[in-house]
Amino acid sequence: MAGSSTLFTLVLLAVNYISQVYGTSCPIVECWFVQEKPGRGGGFPAAMNQDKSLMYVRVSPDSTGAESPHKTPAGVDPTRIYRVTDPSGSLCSSSLHSPEGSVKKPQCEINPFLPQPSMVNWAAPLTRSGQSPIYLEADWFSASLKGLDDQLVLSSVMRAAKTTNDLNVILSVFSSSALVRSRLGVPVVLNCWFWKESSSPLSELGFAVEWRYQFRGAGRLVVAYDAKTDRLAESSEEGAELDISALHQTGNASLLLEEAQVRHTGTYICTIYLPYLLAQVAIDLEIVEPPSLSISPSPLPISFPGQTLTVQCEASGFSPLSLEFRWEFVGADGTVQSLGTGGMSGHRQASDGTFSQSSRLTLDLGKFDLGRGGEVTCVAVHPGGTRRTSTTLNIIGVSGPTIEDSMAMVAVALGLYGLIKLCSWMFSRSGSVATDSKEKKEK
């Protein structure tokens, strides 16, 4: 079970999401209707048809929402215009509203959907009777949407009486973000919510939840839960939790990772099963940790004009691998001079999955005019942020003394003059004392 602080965070996310959903009128959603072309076979990849489509959404049959046009928009087949009733309000999210005049639009795809029993162990009990209800005898569709700026990912399963374009949402799964970024070692919440139509006979038969991980072709089960039998599936994943109480009470299927690690980077798929139905959303998780920098030697040895120095900068503990080095010199007057990129080493990967890399700078003091010295700075540019570290460079023997040098020389000269005067006075004083003593003895 997740801690109270995590539950509070999830509640805030839910409140924020609901305010987005119900704080705006329902949009007209432009979609692509995608289905296989008939007659394709023989083991070849199926050819697909894509037709422009529209969804006019409302939260109930009696509520105001986007109304169907009296005239069919240009380029849209009238049979691809759907009137959708979504009591959950998830299709009314503000992130599905494209700003007026903007060419940037939400992504939407509608597909025909075929209800069928699930084969995974944690969802199989939902259809164990093996008797398909008459309720399934209808036209079924699925809709997948992504809001503007990745603020929403949504998947809905919709039912329509045959030969009509009036669709009713039966199951919706949604997340407030398609991309989550996290630092290392902190708790991460991948939020996923679901809604099911309570009047549907399928809702009475229970549900199941599954979280899967995918990365570069490899996948694994993270956590799965059968709500009908109240059982968690066996999984080798450690530190991954569901809030079972919130799951039953509010449809909160969010995944909590107790401590973010590099191995968690990848795509997480939240799937909700109802008997014969499923809907899922995918959320990308990026672990972004900036590098720690060290520079050596520090400080640099006192140098002379024309000398060549070697400086090394080590970046460690960062993820992802993308990293750029550059070197700068900051003079005593604050001016910045580029010293180039240096020579990059190959990267090394630690046991925790983070990376290390170094840059070596060969600094020819005869090539660069660095005056009497300053700060040599290593700059590492990373998706997690830019980091800097510096070392001090002192150069002696530079021709043309500075004002500071001149003042120091004057001070030294005055000091020597005073010392000479003091010694002269002391010498003359001792001679005078000796003469007086001799005169007294003679008397």
C-alpha positions in Angstrom: 0.0 0.0 0.0 1.3 3.5 -0.8 2.0 5.9 2.0 -0.3 8.7 3.0 1.9 11.4 1.3 1.8 9.5 -2.0 -2.0 9.1 -1.7 -2.3 12.8 -1.1 -0.3 13.5 -4.3 -2.5 11.2 -6.3 -5.6 12.9 -5.0 -4.2 16.3 -6.0 -3.6 14.8 -9.5 -7.1 13.6 -9.7 -8.6 16.9 -8.6 -6.4 18.7 -11.2 -7.4 16.3 -13.9 -11.2 16.5 -13.1 -11.0 20.3 -13.1 -9.5 20.2 -16.6 -12.1 17.8 -17.8 -15.2 19.5 -16.5 -13.9 23.1 -16.7 -14.5 23.3 -20.4 -17.2 22.4 -23.0 -16.8 19.2 -24.9 -14.8 19.6 -28.1 -15.3 18.5 -31.7 -12.5 15.9 -32.0 -11.0 15.3 -35.4 -9.9 11.7 -35.9 -8.7 9.2 -38.4 -10.8 6.1 -38.8 -8.4 3.3 -39.5 -9.3 -0.2 -40.5 -7.9 -3.1 -42.6 -8.7 -3.2 -46.3 -10.8 -6.3 -47.1 -9.4 -9.1 -49.3 -5.8 -8.8 -48.1 -4.1 -12.1 -47.1 -1.5 -14.6 -48.0 0.8 -13.6 -45.1 1.4 -10.1 -46.3 1.0 -7.1 -44.0 -2.6 -5.9 -44.0 -3.2 -2.7 -46.0 -5.0 -0.1 -44.1 -7.8 2.4 -44.9 -7.6 5.9 -43.4 -10.7 8.1 -43.5 -11.3 11.5 -41.9 -13.7 11.3 -39.0 -15.3 13.5 -36.4 -16.5 12.9 -32.9 -19.2 15.2 -31.4 -18.9 14.6 -27.6 -21.3 15.2 -24.7 -21.3 13.9 -21.2 -24.9 12.7 -21.3 -27.7 12.4 -23.9 -29.4 15.4 -22.4 -26.4 17.6 -21.8 -25.1 20.3 -24.1 -22.0 19.5 -26.0 -20.6 19.6 -29.5 -23.5 19.4 -31.8 -23.5 17.6 -35.2 -23.4 20.0 -38.1 -26.4 20.5 -40.4 -24.0 20.3 -43.3 -21.3 17.6 -43.6 -17.8 19.2 -43.4 -15.8 19.0 -46.6 -13.7 15.8 -47.0 -15.6 13.9 -44.2 -17.8 10.9 -45.1 -21.2 11.3 -43.2 -20.9 7.7 -42.1 -17.7 8.7 -40.2 -19.3 11.3 -38.1 -20.0 10.0 -34.6 -22.1 11.3 -31.7 -20.4 10.2 -28.6 -21.8 10.1 -25.1 -19.0 10.0 -22.5 -20.3 10.2 -18.9 -16.8 10.1 -17.5 -16.0 13.5 -19.2 -12.6 12.3 -20.2 -13.2 13.2 -23.9 -14.0 16.7 -22.8 -10.5 17.5 -21.5 -9.2 20.9 -22.3 -6.0 19.4 -23.8 -8.3 18.0 -26.7 -9.3 21.6 -27.6 -7.1 22.9 -30.4 -6.5 26.7 -30.1 -8.4 28.7 -32.8 -6.3 29.1 -35.9 -3.6 26.7 -34.6 -2.3 24.0 -37.0 -1.3 21.9 -34.0 -4.1 19.4 -33.1 -4.6 16.6 -30.7 -4.0 13.1 -32.1 -7.0 10.8 -32.5 -7.5 7.4 -34.1 -10.7 5.3 -34.2 -10.6 1.6 -34.9 -13.2 -1.2 -35.1 -13.0 -3.2 -31.9 -13.7 -6.9 -31.5 -14.7 -8.0 -27.9 -13.1 -11.3 -26.9 -12.0 -13.1 -23.8 -8.5 -12.3 -22.4 -5.9 -15.0 -22.2 -3.7 -13.5 -19.4 -4.0 -15.3 -16.1 -5.1 -12.2 -14.1 -8.0 -11.4 -16.4 -9.1 -14.9 -17.4 -11.5 -15.2 -14.4 -13.6 -12.4 -15.8 -14.8 -14.6 -18.6 -14.6 -18.0 -17.0 -18.2 -18.9 -17.7 -17.5 -18.9 -21.4 -20.9 -17.5 -22.3 -20.8 -14.2 -24.3 -23.7 -11.9 -23.2 -26.2 -10.7 -25.8 -24.9 -7.2 -24.8 -21.9 -7.9 -27.0 -24.1 -8.1 -30.1 -23.4 -4.5 -31.2 -20.9 -2.4 -33.1 -17.8 -1.7 -31.0 -15.1 0.8 -31.5 -11.9 1.9 -29.8 -10.5 5.4 -29.7 -6.9 6.4 -28.9 -6.1 10.0 -28.2 -3.1 12.1 -27.2 -3.7 15.7 -26.1 -1.8 18.8 -26.9 1.7 19.0 -25.4 1.4 15.4 -24.2 -0.9 16.5 -21.4 -3.3 13.6 -21.9 -3.2 10.0 -23.2 -6.6 8.4 -23.4 -8.1 5.1 -24.6 -11.8 4.4 -24.8 -14.0 1.5 -25.8 -17.4 2.5 -27.2 -20.5 0.7 -28.1 -23.2 1.5 -30.7 -26.5 -0.2 -31.5 -26.0 -1.7 -35.0 -26.3 0.6 -38.0 -26.2 3.8 -35.8 -23.4 6.3 -35.2 -24.5 7.0 -31.6 -21.6 5.7 -29.5 -21.6 5.2 -25.7 -18.3 5.0 -23.9 -18.2 1.8 -21.8 -14.6 1.9 -20.6 -12.0 4.7 -20.5 -8.4 4.6 -19.4 -6.4 7.9 -19.2 -3.3 9.5 -17.8 -2.5 13.2 -17.4 0.9 12.9 -19.1 2.4 10.8 -21.8 6.0 11.6 -20.6 7.3 11.6 -17.0 10.9 12.7 -16.1 12.4 11.9 -12.7 15.7 12.2 -10.9 17.5 9.1 -9.4 16.5 7.7 -6.1 13.2 9.5 -5.6 9.6 8.0 -5.7 7.9 8.2 -9.1 4.1 8.0 -9.7 2.9 7.0 -13.2 -0.7 8.1 -13.0 -3.4 6.0 -14.7 -7.1 6.2 -14.1 -10.0 4.3 -15.4 -13.8 4.7 -15.6 -16.4 2.0 -16.5 -20.0 2.5 -17.3 -21.9 1.2 -14.2 -25.1 0.4 -16.2 -23.2 -2.0 -18.4 -23.7 -5.7 -17.5 -20.0 -6.1 -18.0 -19.2 -3.8 -15.1 -20.8 -6.2 -12.6 -18.4 -9.0 -13.5 -15.2 -7.4 -12.1 -12.0 -5.9 -13.6 -8.3 -6.5 -13.8 -5.3 -4.2 -13.9 -1.9 -4.8 -15.6 1.3 -2.7 -15.8 3.9 -3.8 -18.3 7.3 -2.4 -19.1 8.9 -2.3 -22.6 12.3 -1.0 -23.7 14.1 -1.7 -26.9 12.1 -4.8 -27.7 12.3 -6.3 -24.3 9.4 -6.4 -21.8 8.4 -7.6 -18.5 5.4 -7.7 -16.2 5.7 -5.0 -13.5 2.5 -5.6 -11.5 -1.0 -7.2 -12.2 -4.1 -7.4 -10.0 -7.3 -9.4 -10.4 -10.0 -7.4 -8.6 -12.5 -10.3 -9.0 -10.5 -12.6 -6.8 -8.5 -9.8 -5.0 -5.2 -11.3 -6.0 -1.9 -9.8 -7.1 0.0 -11.8 -9.8 3.5 -13.0 -9.0 6.2 -10.7 -10.4 9.9 -10.4 -9.9 9.7 -6.6 -9.9 10.7 -5.0 -6.6 9.6 -1.6 -5.3 6.4 -1.3 -7.5 3.0 -0.9 -5.9 -0.6 -0.2 -6.5 -3.0 1.5 -4.1 -5.6 -1.3 -3.9 -8.1 0.8 -1.9 -7.9 3.8 -4.4 -8.2 1.3 -7.2 -11.6 0.1 -6.0 -12.9 3.4 -4.7 -11.9 5.9 -7.4 -10.5 3.9 -10.3 -7.0 5.1 -9.5 -4.7 2.5 -11.1 -1.5 4.6 -10.8 1.8 2.8 -10.4 4.2 3.9 -7.6 7.9 3.1 -8.1 9.5 3.6 -4.6 13.0 4.6 -5.9 13.7 5.6 -9.4 16.6 3.8 -11.0 18.2 3.9 -14.5 16.7 0.5 -15.3 13.3 2.0 -15.0 13.7 4.1 -18.1 11.3 2.9 -20.8 7.6 2.7 -21.7 5.0 1.6 -19.2 1.6 0.3 -20.4 -1.4 0.5 -18.1 -4.1 -1.9 -19.2 -7.6 -2.2 -17.7 -9.6 -5.4 -18.4 -13.3 -5.8 -18.3 -15.0 -9.0 -19.4 -14.3 -9.2 -23.2 -13.0 -5.6 -23.3 -9.6 -3.9 -22.7 -8.2 -0.4 -23.0 -4.7 0.8 -22.4 -2.4 3.8 -22.3 1.4 4.1 -22.7 3.5 6.4 -20.6 7.2 7.0 -21.2 9.5 7.4 -18.1 12.9 9.0 -18.4 15.4 9.0 -15.6 17.4 12.2 -16.0 20.3 12.7 -13.6 22.9 15.5 -14.3 26.6 14.7 -13.9 28.9 15.4 -10.9 32.1 17.1 -12.0 35.7 17.0 -10.8 38.7 18.7 -12.3 42.4 18.0 -11.9 44.9 19.2 -11.0 43.4 21.9 -8.8 44.9 24.4 -8.5 47.1 24.3 -11.5 50.9 24.6 -11.0 52.3 28.1 -11.4 53.1 28.4 -15.1 55.2 30.5 -17.5 54.3 31.9 -20.9 54.8 29.3 -23.7 54.3 26.4 -21.3 51.8 23.5 -22.1 49.5 22.3 -19.4 47.1 19.3 -19.3 43.8 19.6 -17.4 41.2 16.8 -17.0 37.5 17.0 -16.2 35.6 13.9 -15.0 31.8 13.7 -15.3 30.2 10.9 -13.3 26.9 9.5 -12.2 24.8 10.9 -15.1 21.9 9.5 -17.2 21.0 9.4 -20.1 24.3 9.1 -22.0 24.0 12.4 -24.0 26.7 14.8 -22.7 28.8 17.6 -24.2 31.9 19.2 -22.8 33.4 22.6 -23.4 36.3 24.5 -21.8 36.3 28.2 -20.9 38.8 30.7 -19.4 37.6 33.4 -17.2 40.1 36.2 -16.8 40.7 38.5 -13.8 38.5 41.1 -15.4 35.6 38.7 -15.9 36.0 38.2 -19.7 35.2 34.7 -21.0 37.4 33.0 -23.6 36.6 29.7 -25.3 39.3 27.0 -25.0 37.6 24.4 -27.2 36.0 21.0 -26.4 39.1 19.1 -25.4 39.5 15.4 -26.1 36.6 13.1 -25.1 37.1 9.7 -23.6 34.8 6.7 -24.1 31.9 6.4 -21.7 31.9 3.9 -18.8 28.8 2.5 -17.2 28.6 1.9 -13.4 26.7 -1.0 -11.7 23.7 1.4 -11.1 23.4 2.1 -14.8 24.8 5.7 -14.6 27.6 6.8 -16.9 31.0 8.4 -16.6 33.0 10.3 -19.2 36.0 12.6 -19.2 37.5 15.4 -21.2 41.2 16.2 -21.4 42.3 19.7 -22.4 45.9 20.4 -23.6 46.4 24.1 -22.9 49.2 25.8 -24.9 50.0 29.1 -23.0 51.8 30.3 -26.1 48.7 30.0 -28.2 46.2 31.6 -25.9 46.6 35.1 -24.5 45.6 34.4 -20.9 47.4 37.4 -19.3 48.5 36.6 -15.7 45.9 33.8 -15.3 42.4 33.3 -14.0 39.9 30.4 -13.9 40.0 27.4 -16.2 36.4 26.1 -16.3 35.0 22.8 -17.4 31.4 23.0 -18.6 29.3 19.8 -19.0 25.9 20.2 -20.9 23.4 17.5 -20.1 19.6 17.1 -20.5 19.4 17.2 -16.7 21.2 20.6 -16.6 24.5 22.3 -17.2 27.2 21.8 -14.6 30.5 23.7 -14.1 33.7 23.3 -12.2 36.9 25.5 -12.2 40.5 25.5 -11.2 42.9 28.4 -10.7 45.7 29.3 -13.2 48.5 31.6 -12.2 51.0 32.7 -14.9 54.3 34.5 -14.0 56.9 36.2 -16.1 54.4 38.0 -18.3 56.1 41.1 -19.9 54.6 44.5 -19.2 53.8 44.7 -15.5 50.3 45.5 -14.5 49.2 48.4 -12.3 49.1 45.9 -9.4 52.7 44.8 -10.2 53.8 48.5 -10.3 52.2 49.2 -7.0 53.8 46.1 -5.4 57.2 47.2 -6.7 56.8 50.7 -5.3 55.8 49.2 -2.0 58.8 46.9 -2.0 61.1 49.8 -2.9 59.7 51.9 -0.1 60.2 49.0 2.3 63.8 48.5 1.3 64.5 52.2 1.5 63.1 52.3 5.0 65.1 49.3 6.0 68.3 50.8 4.7 67.6 54.1 6.6 67.0 52.1 9.8 70.2 50.1 9.5 72.2 53.3 8.7 70.7 55.1 11.8 71.4 52.1 14.0 75.0 51.9 12.7 75.7 55.6 13.2 74.1 55.4 16.7 76.3 52.5 17.8 79.4 54.4 16.5 78.5 57.5 18.5 78.0 55.4 21.6 81.4 53.8 21.3 83.2 57.2 20.8 81.6 58.6 23.9 82.7 55.6 25.9 86.3 55.9 24.8 86.4 59.6 25.7 85.1 58.9 29.2 87.9 56.3 29.8 90.6 58.6 28.7 89.5 61.3 31.2 
